[in-house]
Amino acid sequence: MKSKIYLFALLLWAIQTTMAAPPDKDSINQKVDEMISAIRRIKAAYQIRKQNIYNHLQQTRQALSKATDLETKVNLLIQKDALQQQLKSLADEEASNIIKNLKLF
């Protein structure tokens, strides 16, 4: 899904660039390099946040497998669901941030 978004954004950028002016190979390569660099910076920033959630999710799963009473299991399932939702929201936020930054190019 994310790679499709990146490719779509790159395609839109390429179409916009070619329609605006005749292509200059060096400037196109420079813009693509800048885009790749921006994407890597954003992904690195979000990777730290995602890793923290993954770690917490793993701890929750382990606690869930060891839990014996019903109330604890229910609370852990709720916590697990909330963490999974956080991961989805973070992925959406990351994709949105990447697209916003690509519009600057």
C-alpha positions as CSV (number, residue, x, y, z in Angstrom):
1,M,0.0,0.0,0.0
2,K,2.7,2.5,1.0
3,S,4.8,1.7,-2.0
4,K,1.8,2.3,-4.3
5,I,1.4,5.7,-2.7
6,Y,5.0,6.5,-3.2
7,L,4.9,5.4,-6.8
8,F,1.7,7.3,-7.5
9,A,3.2,10.5,-5.9
10,L,6.4,10.0,-8.0
11,L,4.3,9.5,-11.1
12,L,2.3,12.7,-10.5
13,W,5.5,14.6,-9.9
14,A,7.1,13.3,-13.1
15,I,4.0,14.2,-15.1
16,Q,3.9,17.7,-13.6
17,T,7.6,18.2,-14.2
18,T,7.5,17.1,-17.9
19,M,4.4,19.3,-18.6
20,A,5.8,22.4,-17.0
21,A,9.1,22.6,-18.9
22,P,11.3,20.5,-21.1
23,P,13.1,17.9,-19.0
24,D,16.7,18.7,-17.9
25,K,18.2,15.3,-17.0
26,D,20.5,16.7,-14.3
27,S,17.7,18.7,-12.5
28,I,15.4,15.7,-12.7
29,N,18.0,13.4,-11.1
30,Q,18.6,16.0,-8.5
31,K,14.9,16.3,-7.7
32,V,14.5,12.6,-7.5
33,D,17.5,12.4,-5.1
34,E,16.0,15.1,-3.0
35,M,12.7,13.3,-2.9
36,I,14.3,10.0,-1.9
37,S,16.3,11.8,0.8
38,A,13.1,13.4,2.2
39,I,11.2,10.1,2.2
40,R,14.1,8.4,4.0
41,R,14.2,11.1,6.7
42,I,10.4,10.9,7.3
43,K,10.5,7.1,7.3
44,A,13.4,7.1,9.8
45,A,11.5,9.4,12.1
46,Y,8.4,7.3,12.0
47,Q,10.3,4.0,12.4
48,I,11.3,4.9,15.9
49,R,7.7,5.6,16.9
50,K,6.5,2.5,15.2
51,Q,9.2,0.4,16.9
52,N,8.1,1.6,20.3
53,I,4.5,0.6,19.6
54,Y,5.6,-2.8,18.2
55,N,7.6,-3.5,21.4
56,H,4.6,-2.5,23.6
57,L,2.4,-4.7,21.4
58,Q,4.7,-7.7,21.8
59,Q,4.7,-7.2,25.6
60,T,0.9,-7.1,25.6
61,R,0.7,-10.3,23.5
62,Q,3.0,-12.0,25.9
63,A,1.1,-10.9,28.9
64,L,-2.1,-12.0,27.2
65,S,-0.8,-15.5,26.7
66,K,0.1,-15.7,30.4
67,A,-3.0,-14.1,31.8
68,T,-5.4,-16.4,33.6
69,D,-8.3,-14.3,34.8
70,L,-11.0,-13.0,32.5
71,E,-10.8,-9.3,33.5
72,T,-7.1,-9.2,32.8
73,K,-7.5,-10.8,29.4
74,V,-10.2,-8.4,28.4
75,N,-8.1,-5.4,29.5
76,L,-5.1,-6.7,27.6
77,L,-7.2,-7.3,24.4
78,I,-8.5,-3.8,24.6
79,Q,-4.9,-2.5,25.0
80,K,-3.8,-4.7,22.1
81,D,-6.5,-3.3,19.9
82,A,-5.6,0.3,20.8
83,L,-2.0,-0.4,20.0
84,Q,-2.9,-1.9,16.6
85,Q,-5.1,1.2,15.9
86,Q,-2.1,3.4,16.8
87,L,0.0,1.6,14.3
88,K,-2.6,2.1,11.5
89,S,-3.0,5.8,12.4
90,L,0.8,6.2,12.4
91,A,1.1,4.6,9.0
92,D,-1.6,6.9,7.6
93,E,0.1,9.9,9.2
94,E,3.5,8.8,7.7
95,A,2.0,8.4,4.2
96,S,0.3,11.8,4.4
97,N,3.5,13.5,5.6
98,I,5.4,11.9,2.7
99,I,2.9,13.1,0.2
100,K,2.9,16.6,1.7
101,N,6.6,16.8,1.4
102,L,6.6,15.5,-2.2
103,K,4.3,18.3,-3.1
104,L,7.1,20.7,-2.2
105,F,9.2,19.4,-5.1
